[in-house]
Amino acid sequence: MELAVLMQHRLTPRDWRLLEWLYDHRLLTTDQIADALYPSVHAAQVRLRTLTKLGLLLRFQPYRLNGGNFPYHYVLDHLGALIIAGSRSDAPPRLSQSDTRIQRIVSSRNTDHRLGINGFFTQLAKYERLNEGARLHHWWPDTRMRRFAPPGTTMLAMLKADGLGVWADDGHTVAFYLEHDEGTESLPTLIDKVVRYDQLPEARWPVLFSMRSTVREGHFHQQLASLKPKIPVATMARDRLGGATPAEQVWQLHRAAAPLFRLAELPMQSPVDLEAFDAEARGIYSLPLAEVR
């Protein structure tokens, strides 16, 4: 624990943000970290090697079945977990607990889905880094949605969203629920998810589906038409991004006349109380996350 205290003085605001993300969201790749936080992949690699040598991060490199390797995947090592747990007043993990956590991440069959979710949010962070006035205020993991009390509301719900975000751009702020689709669930299953969101009495924020392809996106909208949900539902087909990020004009809003929307332009049926979100974050993070550009 003494080493954890001493190590905090060697961390930059960018390091803190990365460690917080890994504490909440399990793992990130080199490319995702570079996109979100660094001006180049090389700059990210240099710092990541240092953080790994210090015992804050651990990295592994899965093999491709058809040959070659994936990029390095980074998780919190035991020391990094101690530091973030201490900053949040969480119970410090035992070494055996950290070992178990890392083993579960490394051996998970859900890695592609997890990286897809995290890639969505790191692309928003990339846009934030490159554009003044844009900010990813909050990124909540799926684990925080299991008993969901949206800040600024009196609601308590249990959702299975893949994540929740609060995003600001060009003077507009939007909260949203994310559903990342890998094509493994049937379209009726996705429609059932919309039904559950449409039953929310408060926090009726846009439900975003990141779809694998434009073909699947089209079939989804066809089936959704018979449901006629009142909550805003928007889709993004990943095969039409062409280098764009989720912040940009890539969102097809269900039953909207306009072709595509920017993320911050999506309609909000319920207001988002940014001050309440920030106050809850201050209760979790004893150290503020500085804006990194």
C-alpha positions in Angstrom: 0.0 0.0 0.0 2.9 2.4 0.7 4.2 1.8 -2.8 0.7 2.7 -4.2 0.8 6.0 -2.3 4.3 6.9 -3.5 3.4 5.9 -7.1 0.5 8.4 -7.3 3.0 11.3 -7.5 4.4 9.9 -10.8 1.0 9.8 -12.5 -0.1 12.5 -15.0 -3.7 13.5 -15.5 -3.7 11.4 -18.6 -2.5 8.4 -16.6 -5.2 8.9 -14.1 -7.9 8.9 -16.8 -6.5 5.7 -18.3 -6.3 3.9 -15.0 -9.9 5.0 -14.1 -11.1 3.7 -17.4 -9.4 0.3 -17.0 -10.8 0.1 -13.4 -14.3 0.5 -14.8 -14.2 -1.0 -18.3 -11.7 -3.9 -17.8 -9.4 -3.6 -20.9 -8.3 -1.4 -23.8 -6.1 -2.0 -26.8 -3.0 0.1 -27.7 -4.9 1.6 -30.6 -7.9 2.6 -28.5 -5.7 4.2 -25.8 -3.7 6.1 -28.5 -6.8 7.3 -30.2 -8.4 8.5 -27.0 -5.4 10.1 -25.2 -2.3 10.5 -27.3 -1.2 12.4 -30.4 0.3 9.3 -31.9 0.6 5.5 -31.4 4.3 5.9 -30.7 3.7 8.3 -27.9 1.1 6.0 -26.4 3.5 3.0 -26.7 6.3 4.8 -24.9 4.1 5.7 -21.9 2.3 2.4 -21.8 5.7 0.6 -21.6 6.6 2.8 -18.6 3.3 2.2 -16.8 3.7 -1.5 -17.4 7.2 -1.6 -16.0 6.0 0.3 -13.0 3.5 -2.5 -12.3 0.4 -0.3 -12.9 -0.6 -2.1 -16.1 -0.4 -5.6 -17.4 -0.5 -6.4 -21.1 -1.2 -9.5 -23.2 -1.4 -10.1 -26.9 -3.9 -12.7 -28.2 -3.1 -14.8 -31.2 -5.1 -14.7 -34.4 -6.4 -18.1 -35.4 -5.3 -17.4 -39.0 -1.9 -16.3 -38.0 -0.3 -13.2 -36.5 -1.1 -11.3 -33.3 -3.7 -8.8 -32.2 -2.6 -5.5 -30.8 -1.6 -5.5 -27.1 -4.5 -5.5 -24.7 -4.0 -3.6 -21.4 -5.6 -4.3 -18.0 -5.0 -2.9 -14.6 -2.3 -4.8 -12.7 -2.5 -5.1 -8.9 -0.7 -1.9 -8.1 -2.9 0.1 -10.5 -6.1 -1.4 -8.9 -4.8 -0.5 -5.4 -4.3 3.1 -6.5 -7.7 3.6 -8.0 -9.5 1.7 -5.2 -7.8 4.0 -2.7 -8.7 7.1 -4.6 -12.4 6.0 -4.6 -12.3 4.8 -0.9 -13.1 1.3 -2.2 -11.8 -1.7 -0.3 -8.3 -2.4 -1.5 -8.2 -5.7 -3.5 -6.0 -8.6 -2.3 -3.4 -9.9 -4.7 -5.4 -13.0 -5.2 -8.4 -10.9 -6.1 -6.4 -9.0 -8.7 -5.1 -12.3 -10.1 -8.6 -13.7 -10.4 -9.9 -10.5 -12.1 -7.0 -10.5 -14.6 -7.5 -14.2 -15.4 -11.2 -13.6 -16.0 -10.5 -10.8 -18.4 -7.8 -12.6 -20.3 -9.9 -15.8 -20.7 -13.2 -14.1 -21.4 -15.2 -15.2 -24.4 -16.8 -11.8 -24.5 -13.6 -9.9 -25.4 -14.8 -8.8 -28.9 -18.0 -7.4 -27.5 -16.2 -5.6 -24.7 -13.7 -4.1 -27.0 -16.5 -3.0 -29.3 -18.2 -1.1 -26.5 -15.0 0.4 -25.3 -14.0 1.4 -28.8 -17.2 3.3 -29.2 -16.4 5.5 -26.2 -12.6 5.9 -27.0 -13.6 7.2 -30.4 -15.7 9.8 -28.6 -12.7 10.6 -26.5 -10.6 10.9 -29.7 -13.1 13.5 -31.1 -13.0 15.3 -27.8 -9.2 15.4 -27.9 -9.2 16.9 -31.4 -12.1 19.3 -31.2 -12.6 22.2 -28.8 -16.0 22.4 -27.2 -16.5 18.6 -27.3 -16.4 16.6 -24.1 -17.2 13.1 -23.0 -18.5 14.1 -19.5 -19.3 10.6 -18.3 -18.9 7.0 -19.4 -20.6 4.4 -17.2 -20.0 0.7 -17.6 -22.7 -1.9 -17.8 -22.0 -3.0 -14.2 -23.4 0.4 -13.0 -26.6 -0.2 -14.9 -27.7 -3.3 -12.9 -29.1 -1.1 -10.2 -29.6 2.2 -12.1 -30.5 5.4 -10.3 -30.0 8.2 -12.9 -28.5 11.3 -11.3 -31.1 14.0 -11.0 -34.1 11.6 -11.0 -36.0 9.6 -8.4 -36.0 6.5 -10.6 -34.5 3.1 -9.7 -34.3 0.6 -12.5 -32.3 -2.5 -13.6 -31.0 -2.1 -17.2 -28.8 -4.3 -19.3 -27.3 -1.5 -21.4 -23.8 -1.9 -22.6 -23.0 1.6 -21.3 -24.3 5.0 -20.6 -22.7 8.3 -21.8 -23.1 12.0 -21.3 -21.7 13.8 -24.3 -21.5 17.5 -25.1 -20.6 19.1 -28.5 -21.3 22.5 -30.1 -23.3 23.7 -27.1 -25.6 20.7 -26.9 -25.5 18.0 -24.2 -27.0 14.5 -24.6 -27.2 11.5 -22.4 -27.6 8.1 -24.1 -27.8 4.4 -23.6 -25.5 2.3 -25.8 -26.3 -1.2 -27.2 -23.4 -2.6 -29.1 -24.5 -5.2 -31.7 -22.2 -7.9 -33.0 -24.9 -9.7 -34.9 -25.1 -12.6 -32.5 -28.5 -11.7 -31.1 -31.7 -12.0 -33.1 -33.5 -8.8 -34.2 -36.6 -9.7 -32.0 -34.2 -9.7 -29.0 -33.0 -6.2 -29.9 -36.7 -5.1 -30.3 -37.4 -6.5 -26.8 -34.6 -4.2 -25.5 -36.3 -1.2 -27.0 -39.6 -2.2 -25.3 -37.9 -2.2 -21.9 -36.3 1.2 -22.5 -39.7 2.6 -23.6 -41.1 1.6 -20.2 -38.8 3.9 -18.3 -40.8 6.6 -16.5 -37.7 9.0 -16.3 -34.3 9.3 -17.9 -35.9 8.7 -21.3 -32.7 9.4 -23.2 -31.8 8.2 -26.7 -31.1 4.5 -27.1 -28.2 4.0 -29.5 -27.6 0.8 -31.4 -24.1 0.4 -32.9 -24.9 -2.0 -35.7 -22.5 -4.3 -37.5 -23.8 -3.4 -41.0 -26.2 -1.2 -43.0 -28.1 -4.4 -44.0 -28.7 -5.4 -40.4 -29.5 -1.8 -39.6 -32.2 -1.6 -42.3 -33.8 -4.9 -41.1 -33.8 -3.5 -37.5 -35.7 -0.4 -38.5 -38.2 -2.4 -40.5 -39.1 -4.5 -37.5 -39.0 -1.5 -35.2 -41.7 0.2 -37.3 -44.4 -2.0 -35.9 -43.5 -1.2 -32.3 -43.7 2.6 -32.7 -41.5 3.4 -29.6 -41.9 6.8 -28.0 -38.3 6.9 -26.7 -35.8 8.1 -29.3 -34.0 5.2 -31.0 -31.0 5.8 -33.3 -28.7 3.5 -35.1 -25.1 3.7 -36.5 -23.9 1.1 -39.0 -20.2 0.6 -38.5 -19.6 -0.4 -42.1 -20.5 3.1 -43.4 -18.4 5.1 -40.9 -15.5 5.6 -43.4 -13.2 6.9 -40.6 -15.9 9.0 -38.9 -16.4 8.8 -35.2 -19.7 8.3 -33.3 -19.8 12.0 -32.5 -20.4 12.9 -36.2 -23.3 12.8 -38.6 -23.7 9.0 -38.6 -26.9 8.4 -36.7 -30.1 7.3 -38.3 -33.0 8.3 -36.0 -36.0 6.0 -36.2 -38.9 7.6 -38.1 -37.0 10.9 -38.7 -37.2 12.8 -42.0 -33.7 14.0 -41.8 -31.1 11.6 -43.2 -28.5 11.4 -40.5 -27.8 13.2 -37.2 -24.8 14.1 -35.2 -24.8 12.5 -31.7 -25.3 15.8 -29.9 -28.3 16.6 -32.2 -30.4 13.6 -31.1 -33.6 14.5 -29.3 -34.0 14.2 -25.6 -37.3 13.3 -24.1 -35.9 13.9 -20.6 -33.4 16.5 -19.5 -30.0 15.5 -18.3 -28.9 17.0 -15.0 -25.2 17.5 -15.7 -24.6 18.9 -12.2 -26.1 15.8 -10.6 -23.9 13.6 -12.8 -20.9 15.6 -11.8 -21.8 15.5 -8.1 -22.1 11.8 -8.2 -18.8 11.5 -10.0 -17.1 13.6 -7.3 -18.5 11.1 -4.8 -16.7 8.3 -6.7 -13.5 10.0 -7.8 -11.7 11.7 -5.0 -9.2 13.0 -7.6 -10.8 15.0 -10.5 -10.2 13.8 -14.0 -8.5 16.6 -15.8 -9.4 17.3 -19.4 -6.8 15.8 -21.6 -6.1 17.0 -25.1 
